């Protein structure tokens, strides 16, 4: 499982991320998520994620419907993608 987590700026108020994430492909991934939000892209407003590609991703969560969450992320989904893509 690949997990990208954006840290909160609790100790650095008014600061933005200097990291730019782009052109990342998630392909042929299947499994079970520990949380209902199985896909999360929480990217910086100053440096949004771009070129994100989900292809044939199938994630589930026991006893819960899975969800995706995106903020400041741009990309596309191809093939079967569960949970429904927010890109």
C-alpha positions in Angstrom: 0.0 0.0 0.0 1.2 3.4 -0.9 0.2 6.2 1.5 1.0 9.9 1.1 0.4 12.0 4.2 0.6 15.8 4.3 1.7 17.0 7.7 -0.1 19.9 9.3 1.6 23.2 9.8 0.9 23.4 13.5 4.3 24.6 14.4 4.7 26.8 11.3 1.6 28.9 10.9 1.1 30.6 7.5 3.8 28.4 5.9 3.2 26.4 2.8 4.8 23.2 1.5 7.9 23.6 -0.7 7.4 20.1 -2.1 5.9 19.7 -5.5 4.5 16.2 -6.3 3.7 15.5 -10.0 3.4 12.7 -12.5 2.7 9.8 -10.1 1.0 6.7 -11.3 -0.9 4.3 -9.0 -1.6 1.2 -11.1 -3.1 -2.3 -10.4 -3.5 -1.8 -6.7 -5.9 -3.8 -4.6 -6.4 -4.3 -0.9 -8.1 -3.3 2.3 -7.9 0.1 3.9 -7.7 0.6 7.6 -9.9 3.7 7.3 -13.0 4.6 5.3 -11.0 7.2 3.4 -8.9 4.8 1.4 -7.5 7.4 -1.1 -6.3 10.7 0.2 -4.5 13.4 -1.7 -4.1 16.4 0.6 -1.8 18.7 -1.4 -0.5 22.2 -0.9 -2.4 25.2 -2.3 0.9 26.8 -3.2 2.3 23.6 -4.9 -0.7 21.5 -5.9 -0.2 17.8 -6.9 -0.5 17.4 -10.7 -0.4 14.6 -13.2 -1.8 12.1 -10.7 -3.0 8.9 -12.4 -5.1 6.2 -10.8 -5.5 3.1 -13.0 -7.3 -0.1 -11.9 -7.3 0.7 -8.2 -9.7 -1.4 -6.0 -9.7 -0.7 -2.3 -12.2 -1.8 0.3 -12.8 -1.2 4.0 -14.4 -3.7 6.3 -17.9 -2.9 7.3 -17.7 0.6 5.8 -18.1 2.2 2.4 -14.7 3.5 1.1 -14.2 7.2 0.1 -11.6 9.3 -1.6 -10.5 12.8 -0.5 -8.7 15.3 -2.7 -7.6 18.8 -2.1 -5.3 20.7 -4.5 -4.8 17.6 -6.6 -5.2 17.3 -10.3 -5.2 14.1 -12.2 -7.3 11.4 -14.0 -8.7 7.9 -13.3 -8.7 5.1 -15.8 -10.2 1.6 -15.7 -11.9 0.4 -12.5 -11.2 2.8 -9.6 -12.8 2.1 -6.2 -13.4 4.3 -4.3 -14.7 6.7 -6.9 -11.9 9.0 -7.8 -12.0 12.6 -6.6 -9.4 13.7 -9.1 
